[in-house]
Amino acid sequence: MFVLKRVGVLAVTLLVVSFVAFLIPYLTPGDPARKILRARLGDLDVDPAALEALRHEYGLDRPLLSQYWDWLGNAVRGDFGLSYTSRTPVIDMIGSALTITAMLAATALLIAIVVAVPLGSLAAVRHGRPTDTAITTVTQGFVALPEYWLAPVLILVFALHLGALPSAGWAGPASMVLPCLTLALRPMSYFTQVTRASMIDVLAAPHMTAARARGLPFGVAMLRHGIRNALLPVITLFSVWLAGLLGGSVVVEVIFSIPGMGRLMYESVVNNDVPAIQAAIVCLVALAVLITTVTDVVYRLVNPAVRSSHGAA
């Protein structure tokens, strides 16, 4: 029942988002057909005959709901039309860009997790001691470093000054290092704090006290009973950051010249490429909602307390 409810919410959300995305050409001032011609021809004068032919070609002379129904049917099949500027299928542009952004976001978050979980656990074990204070202070300071400041600093140090890494592009593992580090720093800070707080609660839990009373070594008790329970909030936070980075890495992708979704959306807005904007919005929201839905289901499966509370309800 829980899964069916989540799937229903997913379907309704996507339907609403698709309608909003379809209305983009009509929500901004100006004639949609004229915008298409201007995107193709620039600021040249628009021929009225060409304008009328274009309206008929794209069905812009039909009722709005009829246009939406046809657009939605094509979108469900993965057909978002052709780009106004490049005249290539938009779905091909989205597929290529989304693959790059997904790789970038997943790698950045994996780096953040690998660093944050040991740091957060160490801070929890040393709760109230100088080690805890140092880890908490440093990681909280990282939150205040925005990507648009951090990215140029990393380029200046590692690319221009040391010459150790590429400053831009997407040509191999070396070109992933700086953008991944830029994106990883802030989630790493949050993951560390969440891991620390969760681990402090776990260490004080009765089952951990009972495990230690049975003579179980501290390290073994941590592995068997501590890490799994402490990581449950991190799983949720990971999904939130992954969904956010898929559509929120615009600054990093533009600075590092990465041909991902962020840069695609930026260039589409600049060029008024409406089909690309529509497809990007629908695909990113669909992925974000799908990720959070799967996370909720997984969290409920691995957390008996959540399962029992829903069952009692």
N, C-alpha and C positions, 0 to 999 in steps of 0.2 A: 504493500500500500504506500509506503514511504517513497519507494522508487517511482511508482506511478504518479504521485503528486509532484515529484521533482521533474519528471519528464513533461508533465502538463505545464508547469511553470516555465520550463525551457521553451516549449512550443509557443506559448502565449507571448513570451518575451521576444522571441525571434520574429513573430508576426508583427508586433508593434514596431520593432526596430526596422524591419523591412519596409513598412509603410512610411516611416519617417525618412528613411534613406531614399525611397522613391520620390518623396516630395522635395528633395533638396533643390532641384532646378526651379521649383515653384515658390520656394520659401525665400529666395533672394530676388531682388529687383531685376526686372528685365525679362525679355522674351526668351524662353529656352532655346528655340530654334536659332535666334540671333546669337546666343552664347555659343552654340555649337559652331556656327560659321566663324565667329570671331576667334574661337580656339584653334580653328584650322587655318584661317587666313590672317590672323593678327588684327591689326587696326584698320585694315582696308575696308573700303565702302562695301556694304552688303547689297547685293542685287535682290530686289523684291521677288523676282521670279524664282531665283535660287532659294530664297527663304521659304516660299510656298511649297516648292518641290521637296525641301528638306522636312517641312512639317508633315507632309504626306508620307514621306519615306519612313520617318520615325513614329508615325501614328499620333503626332501631337495635335492633330485636328479632331481626334476622337474624345469621348467623355473621359474624365479623369479616372474613374473607377475601372473602366474598361482597359485603360492604359496600364493601371496598376496590376490588374489581374493577369494580363499578358506578361508584364515584366516579372511578376512573382513566379509564374510558371516557368519562364526561361531561367530565372535565378535558381529555382529548385533543381533544375537540370545542370546548373553550373555555367549557364550562358548569361553573362552580364553585358554582352554586346562588345563593340569595338571601342578602343580608346579614341577620343576625339583628336588627340595630337599625333600619336604614332600609328593609328589605324590597325593595331594588332589586337587580338582577342584579350580582353581584360583578364580573363581567368588565367591565362598564361603568365601575365605580369604578376598577378597575385600569388600564383603557385611558386614562382621563382623567388619573389621577395619574402614570402612567408616562410619558406624553407630556411633562408638565411637568418631571418629574425628569430625563428624558433631555435636554431642552433646557437645563436648569440645569447639569447635569454637563458636557455637551459645550461649552457656552459658557465655563464656568469653566476647563476644560482647554485650550481654544483660547487663552484669555488667558494661561494659564500657559506654553504652548508659545511663543507669540509673544514673550513677555518672556524666557523662559529660554534659548532657543537662541542669540540674539545675546549675552546675558550670558555664558553658558557658553563660547561660542566666543571672545569677547573675553578671558575669564580664561585660556583655554588659550593664546591667542596671546601674552598678557602673563605667561606662566607664571613664577612666582617674583618678580614685580615688585609694587609697591604696588597696582596696579589689580587684580591677581589676588587679593591678600590681602584687599582691601576687598570685592570681590564675594563671595568665599568666606565671609568672616566674617558679612556681612549676611544672605546667603541661608541660611546654617546657623542663624542666629538666628531666622529666620522659622519654622523647624521647631518651635520650642518654643512657638509661639503657638497655643493651641487655639481651635477655632471658637467654643466657648461663651464665651470671653473676648473674642475679636476682634469678633464680631458686635455685642454691646452697645456696644463702643467706637465702631465705625463708625456705629451708629445715633445715639449721642450727638453725634458730631462732625458728620456730614453731614446727618442728618435733623433732629435737635432743635436743634443750635446754629446750623448754617449754613442749614438749611431747603432744601437743594439737591436732596434725593432723598427718595422715600417711605421710611418706616420699616418698612412691612409691606405684605403683599398681593402679588397677581400680576395687575397690571392694564395692563402695557405694558413697553416697553424700560426706562423709568426705574426701575421696581420690580425689575428684574433686576440692577442695577448692584451694590448692596451685597451681596446673597447670593452673586453670582458672584465678587466680590472676596474675600469670606470663604472660599469654597471653593477659590479659585485660589492662595492664598498658599502653602500647604504643598506642593502638587504642583509649583509653580513652583520652590521651593527644591530639591526632589529632581531635577527636570528640569535645572536649572542645573548641579548637581554631576555628574550623569551625562553631560551634554553636554560639560562641561569635561574630565572624565576620558577620555571617548571621543575627544575632539578632540586631546588631548595624545598619545594613542597613534597617531592617524591622522597627525599632523604628523611623528611620528618614523618612520613607516612607509617602507619602501624606495621604494614607488611615488610617494610625495610627493617624496622626495629626487630621484628620477629626473626627475620632472616639472619641478622647479625647475632641475635641471642642463640640461634641454633649452631653458632660457630662458623657460619659461612664467611669466608674472607670478604673484605670490603670490595675488592675489585670484581669478584665473582657475583656478589650481590648487586653491584651496579649493572653488570652486563645482563643478568637474568631478570632483575626486577626494576631497575632504575631507568636505563636508557629508553626502553620501549615506551613506558608511560610518559617520560619527560619529552619524548619526541612528538607526541600527538599534537600539541599546539603548533609545533614547528611545521608539521605536515600542512595544516590549514594555512599558515602564513606563507609557506612555499607556494601553494596554489594561487594565493592572492597576488603575490609578487610576479609569478609567471604570467598570469593573465594581464597584469598591469604592464609588464615589460614588452609583451607582444605588440602592444599599441602605443606604449609610452617611451620608446627608445628613439624618438625623433631627433633629439639634440645630438645624441651620441652617433647615430647613423649619418647625420648631416656633417658633423665635424670630421668623422673618420672616413667619409665618402663610402659608406657601406650600402650596397643596393638592396636594402631590406624594406620592410613595410613602413617604417617611420619615414624614410626618405621618399618612398613612393607616394605616401600620403601628402608629404610636404610639397613635392613637385606637382602632384595632381591639383592641389589647392592653388598653387601659384599659376598653373596653366589652365585652371578652370576645367579640368578634365573630369566631368561629372560621372561618367560610368565607372572610372577608376575609384573615385571617392565613394560612390555607392557600394561597390563591391568590397572595398576595404573595410567600410563600416560594418556591413553585414557579416563578413567573414571574421573580423576581430571580435565583435560582440558574440557571435555564435561560439567561437573558441573559448572566450572568457566564461560564458555561461556554462558551457560544456565542462570546462575544467573545474569550476566551482561545484557543479552538480556531482561529478565523479568524486571529487574530494569529500563532499558531504556523505556520499554513500560509503566510501572507503572508511572514513572516520567513524561512521556508525558501526561498521563491521568489526573494526579493530578495537573499539572502545565499548566494553560490556556495559558500563554505566549509562552511556547514551542509549544503547539498545534497550536496556531494561526500563529506562524512563519513558521512552516512546511506547514500549509495550504496555506499561502501566496506564499511560494516557489513553 
